[in-house]
């Protein structure tokens, strides 16, 4: 089978999996497309990001529900149940970590190397072979990882650091942003700034992270990148 035919088949199956809401398989089909080491089309990039978004989103929702139940059991003094829930939450956290590393590997080992666009060509010429700080994929990853640290790892300081670093670096290079990426990049930068505003208001002035956890209700949920 030719590479182009193989690509066409994988994309078709990914679309079919999306319609059937079988997102784990959708991701696997799009990973096979990425591993062909060909530059992805806009449609293919969207299919890949939609697949990962739903795979991650389902686990984030599960983690939130279990975390809420854990707090209720803890307030009742049911330590045995709390222990069971913590173990289950850890399983979900491990799955999220694996998924995040998975997409990073795909991007680093296949998508960046096979891209021929002006943005990624410029990025490949940099000393560390990374995407430009204003690239929507790089900004989207920073957004998603900062939300991961805030919501899953319970590390608001780390989340704020990642979001602020990505935002500041992008602001410094804003003049070099091309028209093709301008809308996507500035949208993600706005989401980063919104999250920073939310998170810094939740950080305690004193008392460490325990103080931050004292008030479990938040005014809004952190923004999460839907598409890359």
Secondary structure, DSSP 8 states (H G I E B T S, - for coil): --HHHHHHHHHHHHHHHHHTT-HHHHHHHHHHHHTTT----HHHHHHHHHHHHHHHHHHHHHHHHHHHHHHHHHHHT-HHHHHHHHHHHHHHHHHHHHHHHHHHHHIIIIIHHH--SHHHHHHHTSTT----TT-HHHHHHHHHHHHHHHHTS--HHHHHHHHHHHHHHHHHTGGG--HHHHHHHHHHHHHHHHHHHHHHHHS-SSSHHHHHHH----SS--------
